Amino acid sequence: MQMRRALTAVLPMALLLGACGGIGPATEPAQTSQAPGTMTPIDTTSTSNAPSDNPTLPRCDQVPLLSADPALYRDTPKYIGNEMPIDAVRRWASQHPDFVDIWIDREHNGWVTVAFTEDVADRQTEILEVFPDDGVVAVQIELTERDLVDLQNEVVEQLDGVVEVLGAYTDVIRGHVNLQIPVLSEENLSAIAARFPDEPICVEGLPPEQFVEPGPQPQAGDGWLLLYEQKDAGFPYMTGVAWDQESFHTLLEEIEGLAELDVDVDFENQIVVWFGAVFGSSCPNIRMDDVIVDGDTIYPLIVDTDNSFACTADARPHTYLVGLDRDRLPAPPFYVQIYPDLDFDRLLVEADLRPAGSTAMPGDVGPDPNPPGPEPERSGAVIEPGIPWQYEIDLACGWEWLGEINSYQWVASSPIPDSWTAETEGLSAVTVEVTLNDGDPSPFVEVSFHGESVIYEIGEPPTC
């Protein structure tokens, strides 16, 4: 029976307690119950678009970067990569005692934003003299980092014993104190808003419907039975299956650190599935609430019963051994993995284990040799130069037009191989590899597909 070993410790969701989005120095997070740069190892639905249900307390990821008067922005220049004069602007800005921060604004063609505490009109006049052809604007910082830190400390102090604060940090380039709480309940939001009705505070946390109620580990569910569990045994993210006593013995030998156990399995009607769940050492209390069979994929529903906002990223294992009814199994091939959207190390099962007492042959069970990659970028994307990216071309206009990347339209400047046209006949889109070059003599995008490459340059999209 083929097994896999964990080579990396990558947690599926990252909730960083640090400033977001800036090119300038990051603001320092407060010393609260969570450490900066930590991650949560549980599988939860993204809350990035969930409102806070309180107009005075926006979601932190919905607070925009500070920006200048719209009249100051021009259609050009549009910066493709990182060729904007960020270093020169920083040197100039650093000569002014009221200089605060500097960042790249991708929402405004990659222009450079420079923040000052005062005399912004004078600074903008200087910018037009010193950088007349560049995309640079000045903005006013109403609250300095010191102001925000003072507010942050006041918020944490006043909420002590009222609302649990998991983390707090200042975000100068958005002008807010970011407050992290376990759940965005009406009670929590009202308590914060009542004490700070007019302050620049944003919130992060779980919507109430995603909050996990504490409770014991379920021992069974729809078509599954928990045979055994052990913290710090096995390997994080790893999975395995057994269909008879012999393969079960082999599976147990592969799970490192597993205590000796004696369990009876009805292999006539069940198989055994090993889930190597993962937790951070600062958030050890996870629970398996269910075993999900979704189409051709089997995975456990792992929840964090502490509702921790962020956890240390040391990726420690928690082994669950589950008896799963054969009549719940998908038709082959099917996959076993730990999280529904984290399939970089999933197990492929090509045997039909649904019939009573059926077994797998050597080679029927092993790591998926062709795991799906990340979602490709599409027209309108902003990508870093010099790095290959997966990109989906809309073939409505054929291969000649790549789409919009980094605010520019890209058109093929070399012939399209006949093989590309033949291989994609009838397709509406195709995924390719693109690499942006923003250097001299002119920028271009290299598109690679099936071992051949075509150069795309800035141009007007075709009419189609």
C-alpha positions in Angstrom: 0.0 0.0 0.0 1.5 3.3 -1.1 1.7 6.1 1.5 3.0 9.6 1.6 5.2 11.6 3.9 4.7 15.3 4.7 7.5 17.3 3.3 6.2 20.8 4.2 4.2 22.4 6.9 1.8 24.8 5.1 -1.4 25.8 6.8 -4.4 26.3 4.7 -5.5 29.8 5.9 -3.3 32.7 6.9 -4.6 35.5 9.1 -1.7 37.8 9.6 -1.6 40.2 12.5 0.4 42.9 10.6 -0.3 45.9 8.4 -1.6 45.2 5.0 -0.9 46.5 1.5 1.9 49.0 2.0 5.3 49.3 0.4 6.5 51.4 3.3 7.4 50.2 6.8 4.8 47.9 8.3 3.0 49.2 11.4 3.5 47.2 14.6 0.7 45.1 16.0 -0.2 45.4 19.6 1.0 42.8 22.1 -2.3 40.9 22.6 -3.2 37.3 23.0 -1.9 36.3 19.5 1.5 36.8 18.0 2.2 38.5 14.7 2.5 36.4 11.6 0.4 33.4 12.7 -2.1 31.2 11.0 -5.2 29.3 11.7 -5.1 25.6 10.8 -8.8 25.1 10.6 -11.0 25.0 7.5 -13.5 27.9 7.5 -15.4 29.7 4.8 -13.8 33.0 3.8 -15.3 36.0 5.6 -13.7 38.6 3.3 -17.1 39.8 1.9 -19.1 39.5 5.1 -20.3 42.8 6.4 -19.9 43.8 10.0 -23.7 44.5 10.4 -22.8 47.9 11.9 -22.3 50.9 9.6 -19.8 52.5 12.1 -17.6 49.4 12.2 -16.6 48.4 8.6 -14.8 45.1 7.8 -11.1 45.8 7.7 -10.7 44.3 4.2 -13.3 46.7 3.0 -11.4 49.8 4.1 -9.7 51.3 1.0 -6.2 52.7 0.9 -6.0 56.5 1.4 -6.0 58.2 -2.0 -5.7 61.7 -3.4 -8.2 64.0 -5.1 -9.5 62.1 -8.2 -8.6 65.1 -10.4 -4.9 64.5 -9.6 -4.8 61.1 -11.4 -4.1 61.0 -15.1 -4.7 58.2 -17.6 -0.9 57.8 -18.0 1.5 56.6 -16.9 0.3 53.1 -16.2 2.9 51.1 -14.5 3.2 47.5 -15.6 5.4 46.0 -12.9 7.5 47.7 -10.3 9.2 50.2 -12.6 7.6 53.2 -10.9 10.3 55.6 -9.3 9.5 54.4 -5.8 13.1 54.8 -4.5 13.6 58.3 -6.0 10.2 59.4 -4.5 11.1 57.9 -1.1 14.5 59.8 -1.1 12.7 63.0 -2.0 9.9 62.5 0.6 12.3 61.6 3.3 13.7 65.1 3.2 10.5 66.4 4.7 9.9 66.1 8.4 6.2 65.6 7.9 6.7 62.5 5.7 4.8 59.4 7.0 4.7 56.6 4.5 4.8 55.6 0.8 3.0 52.8 -1.1 2.0 51.7 -4.6 -1.7 52.1 -5.4 -2.7 49.4 -7.9 -6.2 50.8 -8.1 -4.8 53.9 -9.7 -2.5 52.4 -12.4 0.3 51.6 -9.9 0.9 55.2 -9.0 3.0 56.1 -6.0 1.2 57.5 -3.0 3.2 59.6 -0.5 1.6 60.5 2.8 2.4 63.6 4.9 0.9 65.0 8.1 0.7 68.6 6.8 1.3 71.0 3.9 0.0 68.4 1.4 -0.9 71.0 -1.2 2.7 72.3 -1.1 4.0 68.7 -1.3 1.8 68.1 -4.4 3.1 71.2 -6.1 6.7 70.0 -5.5 5.8 66.6 -6.9 4.6 68.1 -10.1 8.0 70.0 -10.3 10.2 67.1 -9.4 8.3 64.2 -11.0 6.3 65.9 -13.8 6.0 62.8 -16.0 5.6 60.2 -13.2 2.6 59.0 -11.5 3.0 60.4 -7.9 0.4 61.9 -5.6 0.5 63.3 -2.1 -2.2 62.5 0.5 -3.0 63.9 4.0 -2.6 61.6 7.0 -5.1 62.8 9.6 -3.9 60.3 12.2 -0.3 59.6 12.7 1.0 56.1 13.7 1.3 57.5 17.2 -2.3 58.7 17.2 -3.5 55.3 16.0 -1.3 53.4 18.5 -2.8 55.5 21.3 -6.3 54.7 20.0 -5.4 51.1 19.7 -4.3 50.9 23.3 -7.4 52.7 24.5 -9.6 50.3 22.6 -7.9 47.2 24.0 -8.0 48.7 27.5 -11.7 49.7 27.4 -12.9 46.4 25.9 -11.1 44.3 28.5 -13.8 42.2 30.1 -16.4 43.4 27.6 -15.4 42.0 24.3 -12.6 39.5 23.8 -9.9 41.0 21.6 -7.8 38.5 19.8 -5.5 41.0 18.1 -5.2 44.7 17.2 -2.9 46.6 15.0 -2.6 50.0 13.3 -2.9 50.5 9.6 -1.6 53.9 8.8 -2.1 53.8 5.0 -5.8 53.2 5.6 -6.1 55.4 8.7 -7.7 52.7 10.9 -7.2 50.6 14.0 -7.8 47.0 13.0 -9.6 45.1 15.7 -9.8 41.3 15.7 -12.6 39.6 17.7 -13.8 36.0 17.7 -17.3 36.6 16.3 -19.1 39.6 14.6 -22.1 39.2 16.8 -24.6 42.0 17.3 -23.7 42.1 21.0 -19.9 42.5 20.3 -20.4 45.1 17.6 -22.8 47.2 19.6 -20.5 47.1 22.6 -17.6 48.4 20.5 -19.7 51.0 18.6 -21.2 52.3 21.9 -17.7 53.1 23.3 -16.1 54.3 20.1 -18.9 55.7 17.9 -16.9 58.1 15.8 -13.4 56.5 15.8 -11.6 55.0 12.8 -12.0 51.3 13.9 -12.6 48.3 11.6 -13.3 44.7 12.7 -12.3 41.2 11.7 -13.9 38.0 12.9 -16.3 35.2 12.2 -19.9 35.8 11.2 -22.2 34.4 13.9 -23.3 31.5 11.6 -19.7 30.3 11.4 -19.0 30.4 15.1 -18.3 27.0 16.5 -20.1 26.0 19.7 -17.9 24.1 22.2 -18.7 20.5 22.8 -17.4 16.9 22.8 -16.0 15.1 19.8 -18.9 13.3 17.9 -18.4 9.6 17.9 -20.4 8.9 14.8 -22.4 10.5 12.0 -24.1 9.8 8.7 -22.4 6.6 7.5 -19.3 7.0 9.6 -17.9 5.8 13.0 -14.9 7.3 14.8 -12.7 4.4 15.6 -9.8 6.3 17.2 -8.2 9.7 17.5 -4.8 10.8 18.8 -3.2 14.2 19.0 0.4 14.5 17.8 0.3 11.2 16.0 0.9 10.7 12.2 1.6 13.5 9.7 -0.3 16.7 9.1 -2.4 16.7 5.8 -1.7 13.0 5.2 -4.5 10.6 4.5 -4.8 6.8 3.9 -7.4 4.1 3.4 -7.6 0.4 4.4 -10.1 -2.1 3.0 -9.2 -5.3 4.9 -7.3 -6.4 8.0 -3.9 -6.6 6.2 -4.1 -3.2 4.6 -5.3 -1.8 8.0 -2.2 -3.2 9.7 0.0 -1.6 7.0 -1.8 1.7 7.5 -1.3 1.7 11.3 2.4 1.1 10.8 2.7 4.1 8.6 1.1 6.5 11.2 4.1 7.6 13.2 3.7 7.9 17.0 0.4 6.1 17.0 -0.3 4.2 20.2 -1.1 0.5 20.1 -4.8 0.1 19.6 -7.3 -2.7 19.3 -10.4 -1.8 17.3 -12.8 -4.0 15.4 -13.7 -3.0 11.9 -16.5 -4.4 9.8 -14.5 -4.6 6.6 -17.4 -6.3 4.8 -19.4 -3.1 5.0 -16.8 -0.4 5.8 -13.4 0.9 4.9 -11.0 2.7 7.2 -10.0 6.3 6.4 -7.1 8.0 8.1 -7.3 11.8 8.3 -4.1 13.6 9.4 -5.7 16.8 10.5 -3.5 19.8 11.5 -3.4 22.3 14.3 -1.1 25.0 15.6 0.4 24.5 19.1 -1.3 27.6 20.4 -4.7 26.4 19.2 -4.8 22.7 20.0 -8.5 22.2 20.4 -9.8 21.0 17.1 -12.8 18.7 16.5 -14.0 16.5 13.6 -17.7 17.3 13.3 -18.4 15.2 10.1 -17.1 13.2 7.2 -18.1 14.8 3.9 -18.5 13.0 0.6 -18.8 15.6 -2.0 -18.9 14.2 -5.5 -15.6 12.4 -6.0 -13.9 13.8 -2.9 -13.9 12.7 0.8 -12.8 15.0 3.5 -13.4 15.6 7.2 -15.1 18.7 8.6 -12.5 20.0 11.0 -13.4 22.9 13.3 -11.6 25.0 15.9 -13.6 24.8 19.1 -11.7 27.7 20.6 -12.7 29.9 17.6 -9.2 31.2 17.5 -8.5 34.0 15.1 -4.9 33.1 14.5 -2.7 30.3 15.5 1.0 29.5 15.4 2.0 27.9 12.1 3.9 24.9 13.4 1.5 22.4 11.7 1.2 19.6 14.3 -0.8 16.5 13.4 -4.0 15.1 14.9 -4.9 11.6 13.7 -8.5 10.5 13.2 -9.3 6.9 12.1 -12.8 6.6 10.7 -14.9 3.6 9.6 -16.8 4.8 6.5 -19.7 2.8 5.1 -18.9 1.4 1.7 -22.3 2.6 0.3 -21.2 6.2 0.9 -18.1 5.8 -1.2 -17.9 7.5 -4.7 -17.3 5.5 -7.8 -13.7 5.3 -8.7 -11.5 7.2 -9.2 -12.1 9.2 -6.0 -9.9 11.4 -3.7 -9.3 11.7 0.0 -7.9 14.9 1.4 -8.0 17.0 4.6 -9.6 20.2 3.5 -12.0 20.8 0.6 -10.0 23.5 -1.0 -6.5 22.2 -0.2 -5.7 19.4 -2.5 -2.0 19.6 -3.0 -1.4 16.3 -1.3 -4.6 14.4 -1.9 -4.9 10.6 -2.1 -6.1 9.0 -5.3 -8.2 5.7 -5.0 -8.8 4.0 -8.4 -10.3 0.8 -7.0 -14.1 0.3 -6.6 -14.4 -0.2 -2.9 -18.2 0.0 -2.8 -19.1 -3.7 -3.1 -19.2 -5.6 0.1 -15.7 -6.9 1.1 -14.0 -5.5 -2.1 -10.3 -4.9 -2.0 -7.7 -2.8 -3.9 -4.9 -4.1 -6.0 -1.3 -2.8 -5.8 -1.1 0.6 -7.4 -4.8 1.4 -7.0 -4.1 3.7 -4.0 -1.5 6.4 -3.9 -0.8 10.2 -4.2 -2.6 12.0 -7.0 0.0 12.4 -9.8 -1.9 15.3 -11.3 -3.3 17.5 -8.5 -5.2 20.6 -9.7 -3.2 23.7 -9.5 -4.3 27.1 -8.2 -7.0 29.1 -10.0 -5.5 30.8 -13.0 -5.3 34.6 -13.3 -7.6 36.2 -15.8 -8.0 39.5 -17.8 -7.7 42.4 -15.4 -5.1 40.8 -13.2 -2.1 42.4 -11.7 1.0 40.2 -11.7 4.6 40.5 -10.6 7.2 40.7 -13.4 9.7 37.9 -13.9 7.5 35.2 -12.3 5.6 32.6 -14.4 1.8 32.8 -13.7 -1.0 30.5 -14.8 -3.4 32.6 -16.9 -6.7 31.8 -18.6 -7.0 33.3 -22.1 -10.5 34.0 -23.3 -10.5 32.6 -26.9 -13.5 34.6 -28.1 -11.1 36.8 -30.1 -8.7 33.9 -30.8 -5.1 33.7 -29.7 -4.2 37.2 -30.9 -5.4 39.1 -27.9 -4.2 38.1 -24.4 -6.4 40.4 -22.4 -5.6 43.1 -19.8 -2.7 42.6 -17.5 -1.4 45.3 -15.2 -3.7 47.9 -16.7 -2.5 47.3 -20.3 -3.9 45.4 -23.3 -1.6 42.8 -24.8 -1.6 41.7 -28.4 0.5 39.0 -30.1 3.5 40.4 -31.9 4.8 37.0 -33.3 2.9 34.4 -35.2 0.6 32.0 -33.4 1.7 28.4 -33.8 -0.7 26.3 -35.9 -0.7 23.7 -33.2 -2.2 26.1 -30.7 -5.1 26.8 -33.0 -5.6 23.1 -33.7 -5.4 22.0 -30.1 -7.9 24.6 -28.9 -10.5 24.4 -31.7 -14.0 24.6 -30.1 -12.7 25.8 -26.7 -13.9 29.0 -25.2 -10.8 29.4 -23.0 -7.4 27.8 -22.3 -4.9 28.1 -19.5 -1.3 29.1 -20.4 1.8 30.2 -18.6 2.6 34.0 -18.8 5.7 35.8 -17.7 5.7 39.6 -17.6 8.9 41.5 -18.6 8.8 45.2 -17.7 12.3 46.1 -18.8 14.1 47.7 -21.8 13.7 48.2 -24.6 9.9 47.8 -24.1 7.7 45.6 -22.0 6.3 42.3 -23.2 4.6 39.2 -22.0 5.9 35.8 -22.9 3.1 33.2 -23.3 4.0 29.5 -23.1 1.8 26.7 -24.2 2.8 23.1 -24.8 6.5 23.8 -25.2 6.1 26.8 -27.5 6.2 30.5 -26.8 4.7 33.7 -28.3 5.5 37.3 -27.4 2.7 39.7 -26.7 3.2 43.5 -26.6 1.1 46.5 -25.6 -1.5 47.2 -28.2 -5.2 47.7 -29.1 -7.5 44.7 -28.6 -9.1 43.4 -31.8 -12.8 43.9 -32.6 -14.6 40.6 -32.3 
